[in-house]
Amino acid sequence: MKKILIALLALSVILTSCSSKVPFTTGEQTKYKLSDDDVKSLQFYTMGDIVITNGKSDKSNTTEDGELVIKDEQNQNKVIIPSGTRGVVEKVDGDMLFVSFEEGKNLKFKASPTDGKYRIKSDRFDAAKRIGIVNYGGEEYTVNTQSLKAYLVFKLKNSTKRQSNARSVKGRKL
């Protein structure tokens, strides 16, 4: 009984170790000759947290009933895409991938010229504030430099099959 349990444990370790998450890069695309349709059929994951925010603030002064009223209203929306979140490619446009993490919304990822990893592509970048501006679901959001470092990974599984037959013969007598 112990031998069976050890064999099952060893088999489960072997099966789970055959698949690993690797960065999706232009090099991987070329190496495996992936077409746009192949890319769309891959399950992607984020490596690194992505946090995008948008909001409006209203700072104004008014007088009411002889008093000065100072208004400071802020409305902030934050979307958090934790590291490891699954995403699917909805559209491929050259070296740009439109990846969706929720229905009806996507973020653009572009291949980095330095290492080929696909990172968030901001529509605009404010160098003074060190934030990018992205469109997500028809609204503008800001993304900080830490989130801009996040990249896409995918699972790569090596499957090797070999078949061999061996038999021993006893020979022939007259």
Rosetta blueprint (number, residue, H / E / L):
1 M L
2 K H
3 K H
4 I H
5 L H
6 I H
7 A H
8 L H
9 L H
10 A H
11 L H
12 S H
13 V H
14 I H
15 L H
16 T H
17 S L
18 C L
19 S E
20 S E
21 K E
22 V E
23 P E
24 F L
25 T E
26 T H
27 G H
28 E H
29 Q H
30 T H
31 K H
32 Y L
33 K L
34 L L
35 S L
36 D H
37 D H
38 D H
39 V H
40 K H
41 S L
42 L L
43 Q L
44 F E
45 Y E
46 T E
47 M E
48 G L
49 D L
50 I E
51 V E
52 I E
53 T E
54 N E
55 G E
56 K E
57 S E
58 D E
59 K E
60 S E
61 N E
62 T E
63 T E
64 E E
65 D L
66 G L
67 E E
68 L E
69 V E
70 I E
71 K E
72 D E
73 E E
74 Q E
75 N E
76 Q E
77 N E
78 K E
79 V E
80 I E
81 I E
82 P L
83 S L
84 G L
85 T L
86 R E
87 G E
88 V E
89 V E
90 E E
91 K E
92 V E
93 D E
94 G L
95 D L
96 M E
97 L E
98 F E
99 V E
100 S E
101 F E
102 E E
103 E L
104 G L
105 K E
106 N E
107 L E
108 K E
109 F E
110 K E
111 A E
112 S L
113 P L
114 T L
115 D L
116 G L
117 K E
118 Y E
119 R E
120 I E
121 K L
122 S L
123 D L
124 R E
125 F E
126 D E
127 A L
128 A L
129 K L
130 R L
131 I E
132 G E
133 I E
134 V E
135 N E
136 Y E
137 G L
138 G L
139 E E
140 E E
141 Y E
142 T E
143 V E
144 N E
145 T H
146 Q H
147 S H
148 L H
149 K L
150 A L
151 Y E
152 L E
153 V E
154 F E
155 K E
156 L E
157 K E
158 N L
159 S L
160 T L
161 K L
162 R L
163 Q L
164 S L
165 N L
166 A L
167 R L
168 S L
169 V L
170 K L
171 G L
172 R L
173 K L
174 L L
